[in-house]
């Protein structure tokens, strides 16, 4: 099992691996005073993973292909100094990168790892073109973009022409910025939109069937997939709502069998917690404001004091679910 952790709370995260049969723990790309993360676990490669770390230059992150059996590191992409994100394809090849100066953002691209990576589109702080996946042949990207529109939607994007193509999905009220993928069926599966609560929108019938089968077994809870086997037949599922941080389950797709693994915090009784209700109202300037309201249990909702928790920044939002502070 691969995971990341820091030591002593210094936020210099390290990529760790534990052998589940022996409990032996070893670090991948072990370098003191560096911060590392898993860029791509390379599901199709049993020997290697892609790790980004800042050993060479503390201000930027290069990418290395790390052999988890020998520990050997091979430089896969050198950061020229201002790349903030890297983009991989289905084969685990580094095909793109994001560069930003804090105001303008550029998407870089290359056909192969042997080619020079070049800027193909630049946007200002009002617009964005963010890669969220690619087609099965790795020739066309899927992006979340709000170029020429108010809200971000999902589009096909040809990196050779830097032009947006077919609209995949848009929502009239919120940005759309995620896209699921099935390695078994080589197709996009779903996206998630968040108006009052998270909602799944499916493009793949099998993914929708499996999701509905799980939902039927966990009424009253929101669910999301934590991890999945290569054949996509066994999954770890998180289930939660506004009154509990929830539990984790093992789900066998073929048998349609759900097995409870553990509760996150069994000391808190779900029945004692108060509900979080989505609300909306119109401000003085006519703008609709959305939020969430929690009222104390067993008390009339009249003349109560109000405690307000504003979220951070115009680029962030709160979400429905269990909130320990509330």
Number of C-alpha atoms within 10 A of each C-alpha: 8 16 13 16 16 14 9 7 8 10 13 18 18 25 21 21 17 14 11 9 6 7 9 9 13 15 16 24 24 15 13 9 14 18 22 27 21 20 20 20 15 18 15 13 11 11 15 22 22 23 24 26 24 19 18 12 12 11 10 17 27 21 23 22 24 21 18 19 10 10 16 13 18 12 13 17 19 14 18 10 12 14 21 14 15 23 20 19 18 19 13 19 19 23 19 24 23 20 19 17 11 8 9 14 21 21 26 21 24 18 16 12 14 8 10 10 18 13 16 16 16 17 15 14 10 10 18 20 24 21 25 16 22 22 17 18 11 15 13 16 21 26 28 26 23 19 16 8 9 14 17 24 23 28 23 20 24 16 21 12 9 14 12 18 15 10 13 13 15 17 14 10 11 14 20 22 18 18 21 17 20 17 16 9 13 12 15 20 20 19 18 17 18 17 15 16 13 15 12 15 14 18 18 16 11 13 18 16 12 15 17 12 14 21 16 10 12 14 10 12 18 18 20 17 14 11 13 14 10 13 10 16 14 18 18 19 21 20 21 20 18 23 20 25 19 21 17 20 19 18 21 16 16 10 9 13 14 17 12 12 12 12 16 14 12 12 7 12 10 16 9 10 16 17 21 19 14 15 12 12 11 10 9 7 6 8 9 10 10 15 17 17 16 16 15 12 11 7 8 9 9 6 6 10 6 9 9 8 11 9 11 9 7 6 6 8 12 14 17 19 21 18 13 9 5 15
